[in-house]
Every structure is written in C-alpha cells, then in structure tokens.
C-alpha cells in the first residue's frame, strides 16, 4: 500500500481516483481509521463485507487492481501485488489520464 499512496499523491490533483476496498468479511468501518493512520494513507478505503465487488468483477486473488478509465471502461486488471512506483505502472496511469488508452475496450 505504500506505493499506492505514492501513486495517489502524484496524481490526485488530476482526473484520478484511487479507492481501496477491504474484502475481509470481519473488517468493519470502525476498523479502517486505525489502519489508515498506522499506514499513513490518505486515499479512501472502503469495506465490502457483502462481496459485491467480487460478484461484479469476479475476483481471482487478493490484492487485485482494476484500472477503469473516465468512461467507466475496464482498461487493465492486475492480480497480485504491484509496485505502483515503477515506470510501467505510472505509464499506464499517464496514458489513461491523457486519454491515450493502450488497449481496446474491455467490458
């Protein structure tokens, strides 16, 4: 999550939204603030104990990342951890922010 915080910090002033979603069935909204504070995170973290995200996107593993463009089109799905400070990770975001998608539409 530290690299996600760096990504958020670098792009939050642009047309960019980063949301983390806790899929843990025992995590509640009251558990999130202490976690955010301990990790020094500033991006939003939501809870989904009912599994709606899983149903919608058919999760394959945790963590999973979905890169969705401004039109709501899924552009990339990443299964497993990723370093969001690496050049290819940043390039993916930059391409979408400047509306130069690197792939065809995927729904």
GROMACS elastic network, one bead per residue, 0.5 to 0.9 nm:
[ bonds ]
;  ai    aj funct       b0    kb
    1     5     6  0.63123   500
    1     6     6  0.87979   500
    1    39     6  0.79465   500
    1    41     6  0.81165   500
    1    83     6  0.88221   500
    1    84     6  0.89627   500
    2     5     6  0.50713   500
    2     6     6  0.64680   500
    2     7     6  0.87670   500
    2    39     6  0.75913   500
    2    40     6  0.85055   500
    2    41     6  0.77915   500
    2    83     6  0.88461   500
    2    84     6  0.87828   500
    3     6     6  0.50150   500
    3     7     6  0.62056   500
    3     8     6  0.85716   500
    3    82     6  0.83189   500
    3    83     6  0.58391   500
    3    84     6  0.50839   500
    3    85     6  0.57640   500
    4     8     6  0.60560   500
    4     9     6  0.84803   500
    4    18     6  0.82564   500
    4    41     6  0.88122   500
    4    43     6  0.86373   500
    4    82     6  0.89588   500
    4    83     6  0.78084   500
    4    84     6  0.58291   500
    4    85     6  0.79213   500
    5     8     6  0.50175   500
    5     9     6  0.60379   500
    5    10     6  0.85847   500
    5    40     6  0.84330   500
    5    41     6  0.60777   500
    5    42     6  0.69830   500
    5    43     6  0.69725   500
    5    84     6  0.87963   500
    6     9     6  0.50355   500
    6    10     6  0.61788   500
    6    11     6  0.87353   500
    6    84     6  0.76549   500
    6    85     6  0.70178   500
    7    10     6  0.52014   500
    7    11     6  0.62786   500
    7    12     6  0.82255   500
    7    18     6  0.86909   500
    7    84     6  0.61381   500
    7    85     6  0.66069   500
    7    90     6  0.76203   500
    8    11     6  0.53619   500
    8    12     6  0.53756   500
    8    13     6  0.89237   500
    8    16     6  0.81124   500
    8    17     6  0.77968   500
    8    18     6  0.64745   500
    8    42     6  0.81120   500
    8    43     6  0.67525   500
    9    12     6  0.57252   500
    9    13     6  0.81448   500
    9    42     6  0.82784   500
    9    43     6  0.85668   500
   10    13     6  0.76374   500
   10    14     6  0.87584   500
   11    14     6  0.54299   500
   11    15     6  0.77677   500
   11    16     6  0.61324   500
   11    17     6  0.83372   500
   11    93     6  0.86570   500
   11    94     6  0.88919   500
   12    15     6  0.72308   500
   12    16     6  0.56821   500
   12    17     6  0.67666   500
   12    18     6  0.81542   500
   12    43     6  0.89128   500
   13    16     6  0.74233   500
   14    17     6  0.86320   500
   14    97     6  0.77174   500
   15    70     6  0.80542   500
   15    97     6  0.66712   500
   16    70     6  0.85134   500
   16    93     6  0.85265   500
   16    97     6  0.73024   500
   17    43     6  0.85475   500
   18    43     6  0.64669   500
   18    44     6  0.71736   500
   18    45     6  0.89257   500
   19    43     6  0.66065   500
   19    44     6  0.53480   500
   19    45     6  0.58564   500
   19    46     6  0.72354   500
   20    43     6  0.77162   500
   20    44     6  0.63654   500
   20    46     6  0.61267   500
   20    47     6  0.84514   500
   20    65     6  0.88894   500
   21    44     6  0.85416   500
   21    45     6  0.55727   500
   21    47     6  0.54107   500
   21    48     6  0.65486   500
   21    53     6  0.83588   500
   22    25     6  0.84186   500
   22    27     6  0.72829   500
   22    28     6  0.89728   500
   22    32     6  0.87968   500
   22    45     6  0.70963   500
   22    46     6  0.60585   500
   22    48     6  0.59870   500
   22    49     6  0.76235   500
   23    26     6  0.87972   500
   23    27     6  0.79377   500
   23    46     6  0.88642   500
   23    47     6  0.63469   500
   23    48     6  0.52154   500
   23    49     6  0.57474   500
   23    50     6  0.81957   500
   23    51     6  0.66910   500
   23    53     6  0.80512   500
   23    54     6  0.82093   500
   23    62     6  0.87536   500
   24    27     6  0.54272   500
   24    28     6  0.85774   500
   24    47     6  0.77512   500
   24    48     6  0.73990   500
   24    49     6  0.60245   500
   24    51     6  0.88757   500
   25    28     6  0.80821   500
   25    47     6  0.87455   500
   25    48     6  0.75753   500
   25    50     6  0.72784   500
   25    51     6  0.81975   500
   26    49     6  0.70945   500
   27    30     6  0.80869   500
   27    31     6  0.60761   500
   27    32     6  0.76958   500
   27    47     6  0.71933   500
   27    48     6  0.87249   500
   27    49     6  0.72505   500
   28    31     6  0.53342   500
   28    32     6  0.70283   500
   28    47     6  0.67566   500
   28    48     6  0.88463   500
   28    49     6  0.78219   500
   29    32     6  0.55252   500
   29    33     6  0.78111   500
   29    46     6  0.76590   500
   29    47     6  0.65604   500
   30    33     6  0.65144   500
   30    34     6  0.80469   500
   31    34     6  0.61721   500
   31    35     6  0.67467   500
   32    35     6  0.51887   500
   32    36     6  0.61043   500
   32    37     6  0.86268   500
   32    45     6  0.71714   500
   32    46     6  0.79961   500
   32    47     6  0.82584   500
   33    36     6  0.50352   500
   33    37     6  0.60934   500
   33    38     6  0.85599   500
   33    45     6  0.89570   500
   34    37     6  0.50852   500
   34    38     6  0.60734   500
   34    39     6  0.86069   500
   35    38     6  0.51296   500
   35    39     6  0.61631   500
   35    40     6  0.82788   500
   35    41     6  0.84703   500
   36    39     6  0.52891   500
   36    40     6  0.56973   500
   36    41     6  0.51013   500
   36    42     6  0.73764   500
   36    43     6  0.87284   500
   36    44     6  0.88924   500
   36    45     6  0.80204   500
   37    41     6  0.65932   500
   37    42     6  0.87336   500
   38    41     6  0.80243   500
   41    44     6  0.82323   500
   42    45     6  0.89569   500
   47    50     6  0.87656   500
   48    51     6  0.55885   500
   48    52     6  0.65701   500
   48    53     6  0.69779   500
   48    54     6  0.89068   500
   49    52     6  0.80603   500
   50    53     6  0.84460   500
   50    54     6  0.89437   500
   51    54     6  0.51562   500
   51    55     6  0.63415   500
   51    56     6  0.87377   500
   52    55     6  0.50922   500
   52    56     6  0.61654   500
   52    57     6  0.86297   500
   53    56     6  0.51141   500
   53    57     6  0.59917   500
   53    58     6  0.76833   500
   53    59     6  0.78357   500
   54    57     6  0.54256   500
   54    59     6  0.50962   500
   54    60     6  0.86984   500
   55    58     6  0.54492   500
   55    59     6  0.76958   500
   56    59     6  0.84298   500
   57    60     6  0.89547   500
   57    66     6  0.87614   500
   59    62     6  0.77525   500
   59    64     6  0.71945   500
   59    79     6  0.85374   500
   60    63     6  0.89660   500
   60    64     6  0.76148   500
   60    79     6  0.69297   500
   61    64     6  0.61862   500
   61    79     6  0.60817   500
   61    80     6  0.65620   500
   62    65     6  0.88071   500
   62    79     6  0.70007   500
   62    80     6  0.59752   500
   62    81     6  0.79653   500
   63    78     6  0.83926   500
   63    79     6  0.64254   500
   63    80     6  0.50127   500
   63    81     6  0.59245   500
   63    82     6  0.89047   500
   64    77     6  0.72118   500
   64    78     6  0.55902   500
   64    80     6  0.56658   500
   64    81     6  0.73642   500
   65    76     6  0.80261   500
   65    77     6  0.56863   500
   65    79     6  0.65381   500
   65    80     6  0.79387   500
   65    81     6  0.84696   500
   65    82     6  0.86983   500
   66    74     6  0.68328   500
   66    75     6  0.76269   500
   66    76     6  0.59200   500
   66    78     6  0.65130   500
   66    79     6  0.89319   500
   67    73     6  0.84547   500
   67    74     6  0.59784   500
   67    75     6  0.55495   500
   67    76     6  0.50729   500
   67    77     6  0.63912   500
   67    78     6  0.83380   500
   67    92     6  0.87806   500
   67    93     6  0.81886   500
   68    71     6  0.77804   500
   68    72     6  0.55678   500
   68    73     6  0.53285   500
   68    75     6  0.55316   500
   68    76     6  0.72151   500
   68    77     6  0.89699   500
   68    96     6  0.87858   500
   69    72     6  0.53274   500
   69    73     6  0.53993   500
   69    74     6  0.65475   500
   69    75     6  0.65907   500
   69    96     6  0.63861   500
   69    97     6  0.80111   500
   69    99     6  0.84513   500
   69   101     6  0.85741   500
   70    73     6  0.74055   500
   70    96     6  0.81721   500
   70    97     6  0.82372   500
   70    99     6  0.86718   500
   71    74     6  0.89520   500
   72    75     6  0.89865   500
   73   105     6  0.66133   500
   73   106     6  0.65230   500
   73   107     6  0.62933   500
   74    77     6  0.76130   500
   74   105     6  0.72972   500
   74   106     6  0.56806   500
   74   107     6  0.59855   500
   75    96     6  0.86633   500
   75   101     6  0.76809   500
   75   102     6  0.81323   500
   75   103     6  0.67522   500
   75   104     6  0.77493   500
   75   105     6  0.67572   500
   75   106     6  0.62852   500
   75   107     6  0.84724   500
   76    92     6  0.88215   500
   76   103     6  0.83585   500
   76   106     6  0.83894   500
   78    81     6  0.79347   500
   78    82     6  0.77667   500
   79    82     6  0.84657   500
   82    85     6  0.88273   500
   82    86     6  0.87171   500
   82    89     6  0.81586   500
   83    86     6  0.59004   500
   83    89     6  0.73491   500
   84    87     6  0.81970   500
   84    88     6  0.84767   500
   84    89     6  0.53317   500
   84    90     6  0.65404   500
   85    88     6  0.85121   500
   85    89     6  0.66432   500
   85    90     6  0.64470   500
   86    89     6  0.53998   500
   86    90     6  0.63324   500
   86    91     6  0.86333   500
   87    90     6  0.51936   500
   87    91     6  0.59710   500
   87    92     6  0.86862   500
   88    92     6  0.62859   500
   88    93     6  0.89282   500
   89    92     6  0.53499   500
   89    93     6  0.68412   500
   89    94     6  0.89404   500
   90    93     6  0.53069   500
   90    94     6  0.62146   500
   90    95     6  0.86774   500
   91    95     6  0.60159   500
   91    96     6  0.86215   500
   92    95     6  0.53314   500
   92    96     6  0.65053   500
   92    97     6  0.87761   500
   92   101     6  0.82928   500
   92   102     6  0.76405   500
   93    96     6  0.52744   500
   93    97     6  0.61187   500
   93    98     6  0.86264   500
   94    97     6  0.50817   500
   94    98     6  0.61636   500
   94    99     6  0.84631   500
   94   100     6  0.84233   500
   95    98     6  0.53049   500
   95    99     6  0.60931   500
   95   101     6  0.58568   500
   95   102     6  0.70519   500
   96   100     6  0.55822   500
   96   101     6  0.54118   500
   96   102     6  0.79398   500
   97   100     6  0.76114   500
   97   101     6  0.88140   500
   98   101     6  0.83488   500
  101   104     6  0.74167   500
  101   105     6  0.87379   500
  103   106     6  0.82417   500
